[in-house]
Amino acid sequence: MSRDDAVRRQSLGAFLRSARARVSPADHGLPPGLRRRTPGLRREEIAQLCDISTTWYTWIEQGREVSVSVDVWDRLAQALHLTRAERHYLFSLAECADPQAGRLEGVALPEGLGDCVDSIRGPAYILDQAWNMLAWNAALERLFDGWPAQGRANLLQFIFLNPAARTLVVDWEERASRVVAEFRADVAALAGDETIGALVAELQAGSPLFAHCWTRQTVVDREGGVREFQHPAQGRLRFRQFTFRLAIRPDCKLVMLLENLAEAPGP
């Protein structure tokens, strides 16, 4: 074990001890007991809650070099009632992916975030991991010639199932092909999600291009760069796209299109 690895394991053990001390036995329906020398759960109790041996859990807290599965880390996180930030810290120290990290939260955007999008001068919108548009501004509606006018809309459905996208998006086939690879990267942790599965099935049935690109297993980041549109009233429009992940909703991203790029270089 390298020195860095040893330090990481020691930090992980210290964090687990601290988190265990904050959880009351009553939180799990356990009797308080009369001989507790420290607050919180005993090692044997957390081990029992996570269906692992007390010895093995003790080794984890001691920073020993033991192999721990993702399922065990997940059970520990739940038993210790870790917050989202604490879960992220735990799985980062454990050097494995959090199975909960990519799940759709299914909750409304934090208050005021929609107003923030409205205040942006250029087209702007917020996407969740299924590429549902949770918020957008008037500039985006003007760019997309009235879409989406109301309600919740899905950008993938627009790109692949709405005929207007083929004329609005310059180099539609090239852009749409890349979009599939970006979407696959976004939903890597949601392979078993029913909502994602239904959306993919709908797109495969309705778009031969999506069906072809989806089977290619290509994955890319959602990068910025110049985006061009052939607007029915305003003609050719060019923007530079920037995408930001939201700290308060990590399953969502804010996409902004900056205007006045007539002389801007390509991506």
VEXGU-506180 format. One line per field, with one value per residue (C-alpha): residue number from 1; residue in one letter; x, y, z. Coordinates in Angstrom, 2 decimals. Layout:
residues N
num <- NUM,... .
residuo <- A,... .
u <- X,... .
v <- Y,... .
w <- Z,... .
//
This chain:
residues 267
num <- 1,2,3,4,5,6,7,8,9,10,11,12,13,14,15,16,17,18,19,20,21,22,23,24,25,26,27,28,29,30,31,32,33,34,35,36,37,38,39,40,41,42,43,44,45,46,47,48,49,50,51,52,53,54,55,56,57,58,59,60,61,62,63,64,65,66,67,68,69,70,71,72,73,74,75,76,77,78,79,80,81,82,83,84,85,86,87,88,89,90,91,92,93,94,95,96,97,98,99,100,101,102,103,104,105,106,107,108,109,110,111,112,113,114,115,116,117,118,119,120,121,122,123,124,125,126,127,128,129,130,131,132,133,134,135,136,137,138,139,140,141,142,143,144,145,146,147,148,149,150,151,152,153,154,155,156,157,158,159,160,161,162,163,164,165,166,167,168,169,170,171,172,173,174,175,176,177,178,179,180,181,182,183,184,185,186,187,188,189,190,191,192,193,194,195,196,197,198,199,200,201,202,203,204,205,206,207,208,209,210,211,212,213,214,215,216,217,218,219,220,221,222,223,224,225,226,227,228,229,230,231,232,233,234,235,236,237,238,239,240,241,242,243,244,245,246,247,248,249,250,251,252,253,254,255,256,257,258,259,260,261,262,263,264,265,266,267 .
residuo <- M,S,R,D,D,A,V,R,R,Q,S,L,G,A,F,L,R,S,A,R,A,R,V,S,P,A,D,H,G,L,P,P,G,L,R,R,R,T,P,G,L,R,R,E,E,I,A,Q,L,C,D,I,S,T,T,W,Y,T,W,I,E,Q,G,R,E,V,S,V,S,V,D,V,W,D,R,L,A,Q,A,L,H,L,T,R,A,E,R,H,Y,L,F,S,L,A,E,C,A,D,P,Q,A,G,R,L,E,G,V,A,L,P,E,G,L,G,D,C,V,D,S,I,R,G,P,A,Y,I,L,D,Q,A,W,N,M,L,A,W,N,A,A,L,E,R,L,F,D,G,W,P,A,Q,G,R,A,N,L,L,Q,F,I,F,L,N,P,A,A,R,T,L,V,V,D,W,E,E,R,A,S,R,V,V,A,E,F,R,A,D,V,A,A,L,A,G,D,E,T,I,G,A,L,V,A,E,L,Q,A,G,S,P,L,F,A,H,C,W,T,R,Q,T,V,V,D,R,E,G,G,V,R,E,F,Q,H,P,A,Q,G,R,L,R,F,R,Q,F,T,F,R,L,A,I,R,P,D,C,K,L,V,M,L,L,E,N,L,A,E,A,P,G,P .
u <- 0.00,1.41,1.68,-1.07,-3.33,-2.67,-3.53,-6.75,-7.80,-7.01,-9.09,-11.93,-11.80,-11.78,-14.77,-16.74,-15.99,-17.18,-20.34,-21.10,-20.84,-23.52,-26.17,-28.41,-29.34,-32.94,-32.67,-32.58,-34.94,-32.11,-32.19,-29.97,-28.12,-26.52,-22.81,-22.21,-18.83,-19.30,-22.35,-23.74,-23.75,-21.34,-19.25,-21.17,-24.45,-23.45,-22.00,-25.27,-27.28,-25.11,-25.05,-21.28,-19.08,-17.96,-14.35,-14.49,-16.11,-13.49,-10.75,-12.38,-12.39,-8.80,-7.77,-6.66,-6.33,-9.63,-11.83,-15.29,-18.07,-20.14,-23.23,-21.55,-20.53,-24.12,-25.52,-23.05,-24.04,-27.72,-27.20,-25.11,-27.72,-25.10,-26.01,-25.41,-22.08,-21.07,-21.95,-19.82,-16.93,-17.32,-17.36,-14.49,-12.34,-13.49,-12.50,-15.70,-18.82,-21.84,-24.83,-27.14,-25.21,-26.86,-30.47,-33.07,-34.18,-37.68,-38.11,-38.81,-35.96,-34.89,-36.88,-35.44,-33.51,-36.14,-35.87,-32.11,-32.60,-35.09,-32.51,-30.00,-30.00,-29.26,-31.07,-30.69,-32.26,-31.83,-31.75,-32.02,-30.25,-33.16,-32.79,-36.12,-36.14,-37.02,-36.66,-35.97,-36.19,-38.03,-34.90,-34.83,-38.48,-37.71,-34.72,-36.73,-39.59,-42.14,-40.96,-41.39,-44.42,-45.69,-45.32,-42.37,-40.51,-37.75,-34.91,-34.19,-37.79,-37.56,-34.27,-35.25,-39.05,-39.96,-39.54,-38.80,-35.44,-34.08,-34.32,-33.62,-30.40,-27.62,-25.86,-28.68,-27.50,-23.98,-25.21,-27.91,-25.38,-23.17,-26.17,-26.79,-23.21,-23.58,-26.86,-25.36,-22.60,-25.20,-27.24,-24.38,-25.41,-29.11,-29.03,-31.92,-34.06,-37.53,-37.98,-34.74,-35.58,-38.98,-37.45,-34.77,-37.38,-39.54,-36.62,-35.42,-38.91,-39.40,-35.95,-33.77,-30.82,-31.18,-31.58,-28.42,-26.33,-27.53,-26.22,-22.75,-22.03,-20.21,-19.72,-18.53,-18.65,-21.15,-18.67,-19.12,-18.45,-20.28,-23.90,-25.68,-29.40,-31.39,-34.24,-37.36,-37.66,-34.18,-32.07,-28.69,-27.83,-24.57,-23.97,-21.23,-22.53,-21.46,-22.70,-22.52,-23.30,-25.51,-24.08,-27.54,-28.94,-26.01,-28.36,-29.04,-27.03,-27.49,-26.91,-26.29,-25.96,-24.01,-24.91,-23.05,-20.57,-20.50,-16.70,-16.18,-13.99,-15.40,-15.06 .
v <- 0.00,3.38,6.25,8.16,5.12,4.65,8.29,7.97,4.83,6.48,9.51,7.21,5.40,8.66,9.92,6.72,6.94,10.55,9.77,6.73,8.84,11.22,8.53,7.78,4.14,5.31,6.37,2.67,1.47,0.16,0.30,3.02,0.60,1.35,0.92,3.17,4.83,7.07,8.55,7.06,3.53,0.78,-0.90,-4.14,-2.27,-0.53,-3.82,-5.60,-2.87,-3.24,-7.07,-7.34,-8.76,-6.59,-7.59,-6.52,-3.20,-2.63,-3.18,-0.58,2.00,1.11,1.90,-1.62,-2.72,-4.53,-4.83,-3.28,-3.52,-0.58,-2.15,-2.13,1.51,2.31,0.49,2.28,5.65,4.93,3.53,6.57,8.95,10.75,13.95,14.32,16.06,13.41,10.62,12.29,12.51,8.86,7.49,9.77,8.38,4.87,5.52,4.13,5.53,6.32,4.36,7.11,9.99,9.85,9.22,11.72,13.73,14.39,17.57,21.14,23.53,25.60,28.81,31.69,29.58,30.13,33.89,33.57,31.96,34.69,37.37,36.02,38.09,35.34,32.01,29.92,26.80,24.14,20.43,17.45,14.19,13.00,16.28,17.57,21.36,22.45,26.18,28.44,32.11,34.10,34.35,30.56,30.50,33.12,31.14,27.92,29.79,29.29,25.96,25.18,27.39,25.84,22.90,20.56,19.77,17.36,18.61,15.16,14.76,18.14,17.34,13.87,13.87,17.45,18.16,21.83,20.85,19.65,23.12,25.12,23.37,23.93,20.63,18.84,15.28,15.96,17.84,15.26,12.43,14.15,14.81,11.06,10.53,13.40,11.97,8.49,10.01,11.83,8.71,6.26,5.84,5.49,2.31,0.75,3.88,3.27,6.90,6.84,3.45,4.66,7.81,5.83,3.38,6.24,7.91,4.65,3.95,7.46,8.32,6.03,8.37,8.12,4.33,4.05,6.35,4.75,1.34,2.78,3.17,6.46,8.70,12.34,15.31,18.10,20.66,24.27,25.83,27.62,26.64,27.81,28.05,28.92,30.90,31.18,34.95,36.11,34.03,32.52,32.98,32.05,31.57,30.24,27.64,27.32,24.60,24.72,21.98,23.23,22.73,22.86,20.33,18.22,16.25,19.45,21.78,25.36,25.94,29.48,30.69,33.94,36.14,38.40,35.86,36.81,36.75,34.05,31.06,27.58,25.16 .
w <- 0.00,-1.01,1.46,-0.34,-0.27,3.44,4.17,2.14,4.05,7.39,6.40,5.39,8.73,10.68,8.72,9.39,13.12,13.20,11.25,13.41,16.57,15.25,14.69,17.64,18.31,18.46,14.81,13.94,16.67,18.87,22.69,24.21,26.48,29.84,29.12,26.11,26.55,23.51,21.77,18.61,17.28,18.28,15.62,15.99,15.51,12.30,11.04,11.77,10.06,6.95,7.02,7.36,10.10,13.01,12.37,8.75,9.62,12.31,9.72,7.46,10.29,11.11,7.55,6.71,3.10,2.60,-0.47,-0.04,-2.62,-3.84,-2.22,1.19,0.85,-0.15,2.88,5.14,3.70,4.33,7.82,8.78,7.33,5.25,3.44,-0.29,0.35,2.88,0.45,-2.21,0.27,1.32,-2.22,-3.25,-0.43,-1.30,-4.95,-6.41,-8.06,-5.92,-7.31,-6.06,-7.64,-11.03,-10.09,-11.18,-8.18,-9.48,-7.47,-8.47,-9.11,-6.09,-5.69,-7.67,-10.17,-12.86,-12.32,-12.74,-16.15,-17.11,-16.30,-18.83,-22.02,-24.52,-24.91,-21.76,-20.32,-17.65,-18.50,-16.18,-17.02,-19.17,-21.09,-19.87,-20.01,-16.48,-17.12,-20.08,-20.96,-23.60,-25.75,-26.04,-27.14,-29.81,-31.05,-31.23,-32.95,-30.19,-28.79,-25.96,-25.49,-22.27,-19.94,-19.58,-22.79,-23.73,-25.92,-27.38,-28.47,-30.21,-31.96,-33.19,-33.43,-34.35,-38.10,-37.34,-35.82,-39.16,-40.68,-37.50,-36.49,-39.03,-39.92,-38.14,-38.73,-37.46,-34.39,-33.65,-33.85,-31.28,-29.06,-28.76,-27.54,-25.05,-23.77,-23.34,-21.19,-19.08,-18.29,-17.71,-14.08,-14.95,-17.02,-15.10,-14.78,-16.23,-17.32,-19.29,-20.78,-21.99,-23.51,-25.37,-26.67,-27.93,-29.69,-31.24,-32.59,-33.93,-35.29,-37.43,-36.81,-33.04,-33.25,-35.38,-33.18,-29.94,-31.00,-31.68,-27.94,-28.55,-25.50,-25.46,-23.10,-23.65,-24.91,-25.87,-29.23,-31.99,-32.56,-35.72,-36.41,-39.52,-38.02,-40.22,-39.59,-38.51,-40.87,-39.92,-36.23,-34.51,-30.80,-28.56,-26.14,-22.51,-20.15,-16.34,-13.83,-10.98,-7.50,-5.93,-8.43,-9.68,-11.93,-13.88,-16.08,-17.21,-20.94,-22.22,-25.80,-26.18,-29.16,-31.63,-32.94,-36.59,-36.60,-34.01,-34.97,-35.03,-32.10 .
//
